[in-house]
């Protein structure tokens, strides 16, 4: 019988066979923190990070998109990296999990160079 992994988009929570499992992000926060604990407006930094991750996905998919000028430097760096490295992307943001270690996550992409 194979394990059933589910992700609740609203609660941002993974379950394995109906039991909660931590995400890679939760594990990192437990070990080293977010890096934003002492910053004012930490939500702004988290939202910016999400925007940059989304931009990376769109660039990887070869799509044109509009973005806030506040992330122009990150978008330029991502575009340059994709041009220089030319990765072969097999999957982006696909859910992965370990039944052995009982954690789940979504890597930015899986590919080769």
Secondary structure as UniProt FT lines:
FT   STRAND          5..8
FT   TURN            9..12
FT   STRAND          13..16
FT   TURN            17..18
FT   STRAND          19..23
FT   HELIX           24..32
FT   TURN            37..38
FT   TURN            40..41
FT   HELIX           42..60
FT   TURN            61..62
FT   HELIX           69..71
FT   HELIX           72..85
FT   STRAND          88..92
FT   STRAND          95..98
FT   TURN            99..102
FT   STRAND          103..106
FT   STRAND          109..112
//
